[in-house]
Amino acid sequence: LFLFMFYTTSQLHWNWDTVTQLQTSYTNLTAERDQLQTSYTNLTAERDQLQTSYTNLTAERDQLQTSYASVTHQLQNQKDSQQGWTFFMTSVYFISTGGKSWSESRQDCRQRGADLVIINNREEQNFVEVLRRGQRAWIGLTDSETEGVWKWVDGSSLTTTFWRPSEPNSNAGDEDCVVFGEGSDPVKNWADYPCNDRFVGICKKSIFN
């Protein structure tokens, strides 16, 4: 009987020690889990903060790039102005030197990073009238593709017009290109001419190109 009681007591003591050890392990694991959860939460917050900083820095970079582009355009505009270009609205204009055909004048403009002028409104018409200094000049308007269908050099259709009275008339036969400055009226002074006639050309380019 004594041996049985001793064995039973020993067994109970061993079981209690095991339970205590398991309880301690559970407590430690729970604490470790909580610590890992806290670390995860902190890392998540740090990640979110870094993401916010990245977003802010990206926006700041984009703003600086925009500012840089703006300053670059201004510097280029100043350079262009010194080389004979004239500002108006959001574009710069240049009158070529020497008489050329319409195609040659356009090529000259394109070599300058521009094209023959497209006139969109009355204000621009008035500006070009002053710019041309009394010379007849090619503008970027032609019906060379389809007779009577006038198109600008960018492919857009003619909507606002400043034709001289009785123009366009194709008076000399094949008059498919347009000259600015025909007659004394400063507004209604467009006329169609043969494209191989020789005049100066008016170039135009956007300051944002």
BELFEN-V419567 format. One line per field, one symbol per residue. ss: DSSP state (2 for helix, 1 for strand, 0 for the rest). psi: psi as a letter, one per 20 degrees, with the letter a starting at -180 (. if undefined). burial: # if it has 16 or more other C-alpha atoms within 10 Angstrom, else .. A space follows every 10 residues. Layout:
# BELFEN-V419567
ss=???
psi=???
burial=???
This chain:
# BELFEN-V419567
ss=0222222222 2222222222 2222222222 2222222222 2222222222 2222222222 2222222222 2222222222 2200011100 1111100001 0222222222 2000110000 0222222222 2000001111 1100000000 1100001000 0010000000 0000001111 0000000001 1110000011 111111000
psi=gghghggggg ggggghhggg ghgggggghg ggghghgggg gghgggghgh gggggghggg ghghgggggg hgggghgggg hijjqpqpdk rqqppqpqpr rgghgghggh ijkarqppoi rhghghghgg hiliqqqprl pqkhgopinp qrijiqqpgp qlqqpiqqil hjemnjqppp kpaipignkq qqqpiirorr qoqpqqii.
burial=.......... .......... .......... .......... .......... .......... .......... ......#..# ....###... .#####..## #########. ...######. ....#..##. .#..###### ###......# ###....... .###...#.# ....###### ##...##### #####..### #######..
